Amino acid sequence: MVTQGTGAASLLEQAEGFPQRLQRDAEAAAEQARRDAQARFEQQILVAQKDAETERRLAELRVKALDDTVAHQAAQLAALEK
């Protein structure tokens, strides 16, 4: 059986340790939030890099298609001039 004095002492110990526990928990939460934000930003950077690479490849394909069209039209023009 727990006496009232022991219960009060336990509550007093908990109350005295609360600021340290609160500080420790707040620091842990801040660190976790920082890690989460960093992971999210790294993911966004990776997606942006992949998007940029896709856009670059698409632009290269467009340029090649236009070059092919110009070459074909130049050949047609040369044939018509004969």
C-alpha positions, 0 to 999 in steps of 0.5 A: 500500500502506498502512503500519502507521503510516498505519493506526494514525494513521487509527484514532487520528484516528477514536478522537479524533473519536468523542466529538464524532461520538457527541454529534452523532449522539445529538443528531440522534437525539434531535431526530428522536425529538422531531419524530416524537413531535410529529407523532404527538401532532399526529395524535392531537390531530387525530383527537380533534378529529374524534371530538369533532366527530362526537360533537357532530354525532351529539348534535345529530341525536339532539336533533333526532330527539327534538324531532321525536318530541315535536312529533309526539306533541304533535300526536297528543295534540292530535288525540286531545283533540279 
